[in-house]
Amino acid sequence: MFRPEEMCELSLLVLRRDVEAVTRAIAREGVLHQVDVGYLSKEDGWQEEHWQDRIQEYQEIEQRILLMMGALRVTGEMAPVERDLDLDADLADLRDSVMAIERDALPVVNTLKEQQQRLVELESLIHRLQPLVDLEIDLGQLRNLTFLQAQIGIVPAASLERLNVSLLHVPHVIVPLATEKAGTIVALFGAAKDREILERAAHSAYMSPITVPDEHRGTAEDILTKATEEAASLRKKQEELQ
């Protein structure tokens, strides 16, 4: 089903010779959702009816269509059947049509996935950089320090003292940059030779690092502006593909 609706369970007892005619009549109404009948007891020598195979095939095709609609973010209502179906001939045509649609839709689906993944990365980056917009320093330079180790992150207010105590005998500088609900944003500096000690101390103080991918250069404000523009461009492209 395209959308979940409140339904009632219904069991129909139909003469074998009338199964196909009754199924067509119900299909025209578009109100019945066939469920698995494999749990029903079977008489000795019972053989599965051909129409049950077709029901399963139609359900599999429906799932493929729903998966494509979900991937392409397409919404729509299920339209009732306007004519009697030739269940064998229509099934073959439908299977071919779905395969053709999947071939055409696959490049679009892959593009949408790539764009969405990139958009998630940009939104995460934007969120991390917003507290640092007032920091007028090239963040790329912090990654290329020779003799110093620099870390920027958020430390819970109750853990700031623990961070200082952990580094009591290690030369270091803790620079508070801003305060937000999650804690205090700090820049931690120390000697490059003490990298492991600094990282362990930061970890023990529950410091959540604020990292910037290597591809980004400039101040936090510069990177934030570029990331915001790219995110807006990606959203526009996604709208055009849908």
Salt bridges, closest charged atoms under 4 A:
ASP18 OD1 - ARG17 NE 3.99
GLU20 OE2 - ARG24 NH2 3.08
GLU20 OE1 - ARG54 NH2 3.05
GLU49 OE2 - ARG16 NE 2.94
GLU57 OE1 - ARG95 NH2 2.69
GLU77 OE2 - ARG3 NH1 3.24
ASP84 OD1 - ARG28 NH1 2.04
ASP88 OD1 - HIS50 NE2 3.37
ASP88 OD2 - ARG54 NH1 3.51
ASP90 OD2 - ARG83 NH1 3.25
GLU102 OE1 - ARG64 NH2 2.87
GLU121 OE1 - ARG118 NH1 3.51
GLU123 OE2 - ARG235 NH2 2.97
ASP194 OD1 - LYS193 NZ 3.50
ASP214 OD1 - ARG143 NE 3.24
GLU215 OE1 - ARG118 NH2 3.23
GLU215 OE1 - HIS216 NE2 3.99
GLU230 OE2 - ARG118 NE 2.83
